Every structure is written in C-alpha cells, then in structure tokens.
C-alpha cells in the first residue's frame, strides 16, 4: 500500500532481526495517502526497549544521531532521506514549557495505545511493512477522505498548546476543515493564554510550514482570526476592520486585502519556480507586513475618501515588533523592513516615468527583483477590475534594473578608498564626503570612473 524507499525496507528488515516491530507512522503515511512526495519518514519501534541495540542496528546504514535519551529518538540520514526512529512511548504534561513532558518508553504498548499521544487522526495512521497493512485506530483515513482535521483525545490534545498552530497550518496546507469539537478545544487553549508559554522558534516553524507548504495561506490566517489567536499578534489584529478606499480596495478592509496578497504571493512563487526557502519566507513576511502602518494613519476626508499617507514608513515599527515575536535574526527582519518601506516604489517610479538614476538609488535600499514580486502581489491582491495594470509597473522597473545589472544587488561604486589613496590622499574623516560625492557623480551624472577621478582632482585640488 505504501511504497517505501529500498534503503528503509532494508533497515526495517534489520530491525526485525533483533526482535523489534517497526511501524511507519505519521506525516509520511498521511502524505503518501494524499499523493504528496515524502523525504522524511517516522518509524515507531515496538517490542524492544533497548535504544543501544536499535542504535547499533541502525549504525550499519550510516551515522546515527541521538535526540534526547529520555525521548528515545534516533535520527538517520541516508540516500537523501531523513529517518526518525522512536521507541513507543507515552507522554504526560508536567509544566508549561514544551520540554515539560514526562516521557515513558514502553515497547509493550499496542499501536493504538502509543498513538494516543499524537495530535490529529490523520497523523496517527501507521503502516506495517511486513504485513503490508495500514493501522488506523482513529479513522484517520476516513478523515483524509472527508478533508477533516480532527483531534484524537481531548485530554492529551490540550496538553500541547502548539497544536493550535499545527491545526492552523494543516488546515491551510491541505484545505481541510477543522472539526467542530477540535475547533472548540483549540479555542479553549487560546482563551486560557497557554500560547504565551510557547517558544518563539516553535511558533516560527509552524508559520514556516504554513507559508512554504500552502497554496492558500489565507486559510490559516483566517482560522487564526476565528480562534482568537490574533490577540497574540496585535499588529495583525488591528488590520481587521481598518478601512480602505473603495476605488483602490473594493474587496474590503486591510485584513481581507492582506489575505488576498499572501495567496497571490503563493501563486507567484510557484509560477516563478522560486525554491530558496529563506527568500520565500522573507517575501511572505514582506507582503504580510506591507500594510501594518495603515492603522496608524488611515483617515477619512470630507469628501468621504479613505487615505493612508506614509503608511509604508509607519509600517516599520509594527513590522519589527511583530517579527521579534517569531525570530531574533536581525538580517531577516531588516530585509523584510526594506520591502515594507519601499513597497509602493515600483508604481511611484513607473507613474513618474523616473530616470535611471532613481532606479540606481532604489537599488541601494532594497533588492529590486524581490520588491517587484511583493509589489505585484500587493496589486493583484484586491478586487480591482483593471488588474492588467499590475505587471506593467513591476516589469518596467525590472527591465530598467536589468539594464544596469542591479536587479538583485545594489549599484557598486566605481571609486573606492584605495582609489583616493592612489590619488595621494591619506585616510581621514573627509574620505566619506569625497566618496559620497564620487558616487553622486556616478549616479546623477552617469560618469565613468575616469571622469569621476578627474572631477575629484579638480574639486579637491589633487
């Protein structure tokens, strides 16, 4: 029923020789049944309690990594696959941290007993390779068919508050509806303020899966709103009911527009075959945060129009505040902020028929190709009738940038410090002023290096 990699079949047979009963379980079984390619496999081991014996058996196939002896998990990477082997176990919550679980390994557990610690029925389907049989104690296969996300057991589900975020990203990834009772349990966890104890990096990982693996990330964010999760992200919460001008945003408030833009970005990323995960993530956060400044400046004019002047600059502070709850990587946050601050620039330059020098200066602030992607998603993520105008501005800017080979990097200055030293100058505070003047000549006057150096000799009597 499940087509396993040949190397895993060999490993399973080796484990059987030591008396173990290995069962393939979790996401790999779920994804295979959904027709999704799988590279990561989880194997739960029964009838054996000796981690050392299992490790010795696995080590024949490659380097084995132990992940916390108390959890009884061994990781083996081989032939491009990642295999996680875990002793059958039960878990009991004893504190607020994600590490505060009492783990008891027990090889004599039945598959059904061991599966009670799992979150959703679709993640508790096992595959017995030797009997070529699916093990489905909680009717997960039926839930897969009905596109329903359903928890397994009330008492165990609420013990890990991260499951709220897992419900959100699974719903978005697979387009599944959250079972009513599961929805109520998730809401109970949210209302109890349990989410505040989650480590930032764990929440970030769930956001990451939501963005990287969903065709419509908006499903997850709408579920976040309905579950009340937005109270943990006030920068997003205030987008709900923040008015926009009907001419430019007939779709509704800033929240609705933002959800439309992240879905557009998902489509663009796939259309352009962008594969760099780091880049995809900062593009998603760029579009998610692009209008965070609007609640601070949205006003209604006497004529009944809605304006939000300078919202791009005002969006920087809430963007930093929001991202700081998910990551402490300064470089990542800085990249997202440059996209937020400049997201209107492509249309501004296009409509003004700006010169190449404006494009050159823009390259010093932001990656132009990335900016064009965010700007395109912003324009397409609304209900305007003339959407054909959207690619015109971004294509125009990208073509100009490509003429100068600055679509993916900042314009490089012709004259550098070593050139000033060659002219007979000694390093000093004046260097920066001279280099800035040289760079202005390069950008504004389109001078080559030789003529810039001649101008410097004249101006500074060199």
N, C-alpha and C positions, 0 to 999 in steps of 0.2 A: 504493500500500500504506500509506503514511504520509501523513496529512492535515496538511500544513504550513500555518502562518499565511500569508495572502496577502502580507503585507509581507516575509516571509522568502523566499517564492518570487520576488518581485521582486529582492531582494538577490542571491539565487543566480544569477539571470539576468544581473545586472550584473557579478558576479564572472566569469561565463563569458566576457563580452566582453573581459576583459583576459587571457584565456588560462588562467585558473585552473580547477581541477576541485574544486569544493567537495563535501564529503560530510558529511551529517548523521550524528552518531555519539554513542554513549554513553548516558547516562541517559534522554534524551528518546526515543530509539528504543526502549530497553528498556521504559520506562513506557507508551509508546503501544501496544506489543505486549501489555502487561498490562492495557490498558484504563484506565490512570491518566492523568488530565488533566495536561498539561505546559505550563509557562510559561517554562521555561529550556531553551534549545537550544544544543548544542555543534556547531560546524561545523569540520571539519578541511580545510585547503586544500592541494591538491596542484598540481604543475606550475608553481608560482610561488614564488619565494624573496624577493621584494621586499615587505617589510612596509609600506613607504611607499606603494607602489602600491595595496595592499589597503586601507590606511587611507584613502587618497584616494577610493577607490570607495565605501567604507562611509560616509564623511562626508556623502555626498549624502542619507543617510537619517536622520542625527541626530548627536549628539555622541559621538565615539569616545574610549574610554579605553584607554591602553596599560598592560598589566600586565607589567612587566619585559621589556625589549627582548630579553634573552637567551632568554626563554621564547617570544617571538614570539606573544603572545596579545593580542587586541584585544576590547574589550567594547563592545557597542552595546545600549542600552535604548530600545525604541520600541514604542508602542501597547500598553503593559502587558506586553511580553515582554522577556526578557533573552537576548541572543545573545552567545555567546563564539566568536570566530573564532581559530583557532590554525594556524600553519604546521605541516605534517607534520614530525615530529621523532623523534629517538631520545634516550634518557636513560641516563646511566651514573652509578652512585653513586660518590662520591669522598670521603665523610666521613660522620659520624654525624648531622649536622643535616639537617632536611628541605630545607634550601637547598643542601646539599652534593651537587648533581647536575650533571653535565656534560651540557648540553643542546646537541644539534646539529640545527639545522633543515635539512631536505633535501626540496625539492619533488619530487624524482625518486623518492622512496620509493614502493613499492606500498602499497596499503591494508593488506595483510597484514603487511608489514614494520613499518609505523607502529603497528599495533595491538598489537605485542608488548610495548610499554611499559605497556599497560593492565593492570588488576588481574584482573578476572574475565571469563569468556567472555560473560556476559550484558551486560557493559558495553562489549563490543568489536564490537557489531553496527552496521554502517553502513547508510545509506540514500542511494543515488544518485538524486537527484530527477529528473535528466534521462533516466535510463534506467528510472525507476520500479522500481528493483531493490534488494533487500536484499543487503548484503555481509556474509557470515558465515563468516570463515575459521577460526573456532574452535568451530563448532557451538553457539553461544550460544542459538540459537532452540530447539534440542533440549533444552538445559539449562533454558530457561524452561518448556518443556512438562513436563519431569520434576521441576520445582521443586528444582533442584540448583544450589548455588553452587560453582563450580569455577574455580580459577585457570588462567591461560594458560600461563605458562612458569616453571619452578622458579627459574631464575637471576635473572629480572627481578622475580618476585613478592617474594622475600625482601629485595630492596634497599630497600623502604619498609615499615618496621615499622608504620606507621599502618594498613596493610592488615588487620592483625589486628582492629582496631576497626571497620574497614569491613565485614569479614566478619561481625562480631557484629551490627552494625545492619542490614545487608542481610538476614541470616537472620531477624531479628525482624520487619522491615518486610514481607517477602514470605512469611514462613513457609516458607522454603527450608531444605533440609538441606545442611549443609556436606559437600562431597565428602571422602571419607576421606583422600586424598592431600593435599588442601588443608588439612584439619584438622591433619595431621601437620606440614606446613610452618608453619602458624600457631603450633603448639605449640613448634616448633624456635625460632621468632623469640622467643617468650615466654621460653623457657628460657635463651636467650642474653643476656637482660637488655637487649635492644635497645629495648624500650619506654620505658626510663628516659630516653632521649635525645629523646623526643617533647615538643614544646612543649605546655604546658597547654591553650592555646587550641585547638590542633588536636584534642586528645582531647575537649575540651568540645563541639566542633562535632559529633563523632560521637555523643556521648551525646545531644546535642540532636536529631539526626535519629532516633535510636533512640526517644526519648520522643515526639516530635511526629508521627512517621510510622508507628508500630507499633500494631496492635490489641492485640498481646500482647507488651509489652516484656520480660516474663519470659523469653521465648525467648532474647533477647540476653544477659540476666544469667546464665542457666543455662549458656549457652555460654562466658561469661566464666569461670565456675567450672571448667568442664570443661577449658578451655585453660590454666588456671593463672594467669589474669590477675588474680585477686583478691589475689595476693601484693603487687600494687602499691597495693591499697586494703585495708589490714589492718582498717579499721573495718567493712568489709563481710565480710571473710573470717571474722571471729570470730562472725558470726551463724550460720554453718554449725555444726550440732550444739549450738547453745545451746538448752537445754531450755525448754519452756513447760508450763504446767499443762494437763493433758488436757481438763479441763472447759471451759476457755475457748479452748483451741487444740488441738483433736483432730487438726488437719492435720499437726502435727509441730513441727520446730524454728523458730527465729526467721527463718532464711533462707527456708524454704518459705512462712511467713506473709507475709514481705516481698514475695516474688514474686507472691503472690496479691493483695496490696494494690495493687501497681503496675498489674496488669491491671484490677482494679476501678476504679482511678482513670482509666485509659484509657477505660473504658466510660462512666463518669460524665461525663467531659469532653465526649465525643461526644453523650451523652444531653442534656446541658445546653447544647449548642452554644456552648461556650466557645471563643473564637477568638483571644484575646490570647496570643501566643506566650510573652511574658515571664511572664505569670501562669500559664500551663500548666506552664512549666518549674519555677517555684518550688513549685507544687503537687506536681509529680512528685518533686522533691528533698525536699520536706517528708515525703511518705509513704515514700520510700526510706530516709530517715534517722530516721524516727519512733521506731524501737526500737533505735537504736545504743547506748543506755545499758544495755540489758538484760544484756550480758555482764559488766558491772561490778557487778551487784547481784543476779543470779539465784542463788537459794538453794533448797535442798530442806528442808522442815520434817520434824519427827519423824513426822508423820502421812503423809508421802510426797507432800505437795503442793509445787508449784513456785511460788515467789514472785519478784517483781522490783520491790520497792518503790522508789519515787523514780527509776525508770528514765527518766522523761521529763526531769527536771532533769539527770540524769547523762549524757543524750544530747547535751547542748550541746557539750561539749568535742570528742568524736569527730566531731560534725557539722561543726564549724569546721575540724578537721584534714582531714577528707575533702574538703570543698568547696574548701579552699585549694589543693588539688592540681589543681583544674579552673578556678578563677576567682579573681580578686583583687577582685571587685566587692563591697565591704562591704555595700552596701544589700541586695543579693540574698541574701548569707549571713545577714544579720540577719533578713530576712523568713522564711527557712527555719527559723532557730533559734526564732523565736516560734511557728511551727507545731509544731515538735518539742516545745518546752517545755510547750505547752498542749493537746496532742492528746487528753488524757483529760478536759479540762474540760467538754465538752458532756454527757457521761454523768454526770460528777460533779454538775453543777448540776441536771440533769434528775432524777436519783435523789433528790437532796436537796430537790427542789421549791423551789429557791432563789428569792429575791425579785429584783425588777428591779434592785436596787442591785448585786447580784452580776454581773448581765449588763452593767450600766454599767461596772463595774470591769474586766471581761474585755475590753471594747472598747478600753480604754486599753493593753492588752497585745498584742492581735492582731486582725487582720481576721476578724470573726466568720463571715462567709459563707465565706471561704477555709478557716477552721478546720473548719467543718461538713462541707465537702467531704472534707478529709483524714480527719476522724473517721469519716465514713460509709464511706470506702474501707477504713479500718482495721477496722471492724466487719464489713463484708461479706467481707473478705479472709481468711476462715477457714472451717472445715468445721462450724460450729455448726448445729444444726437450727432454732433459733428466730431466723433472720435477719430476720424481720419486725420485730423489736425495734429493728433498726439505725436506720431512718429516724425512729423516734419521738423519740429524744433530739435529733437534729440539727434536725428540724422544729420541735420545741418551742423550742429555743434561737433558731432563726432567726426564728420568729414574734415572740418577745419582743423581739429586737433590732430587728425591723422596726417594732414599736410605737413605738420610740424613735428610729427612723431612724438607727441606729448599726450596721447590718449590714455596712457597707463602710467605716466611718470611726469614729474614736474620738469619744466623747462630748465635746462642746465646752463649756468652762467659761463660765458666764454672766458671771462677774465677772473682769475683766482689769486689768492695771496701770493703764490710763487711768482706770478707774472709781475706783481708790484715790486717784489724783491729784485727781480731781474731788471726792473727799471731804475734800481738804485735806492729804493725806499727801505727803511728799516721798520719791522713790525711795531705798530703803535695803535692808539685808540682811533687814529684817523683812518686806519685801514678799512673799517666798516663803512664809513662815509664814502670813501673812494670806490669801494666795491659796489655799494648800492648805486652810486652814480653811473658806474660802468654798466651795471645790469639794466638800469633805466634806459640807457642809450641802446642797449641790445633789444629791449622790448619795444620802446616807444619809437625809436628811430630806425629800427631794423638794421643796425650796423653790424658788420662782421668784426671779428676780433682785431684785425689790423687797424681798422679805422677807430675803433674804441680806444686802443692804446695811443693812437695819435692824438685823439681828443683829450686823453688824460695828461699827456705831455704838455699840451697847450694850457689846459686849465690849472694844473698844479706845478707848472714851470719845471718839468722833469728833464 
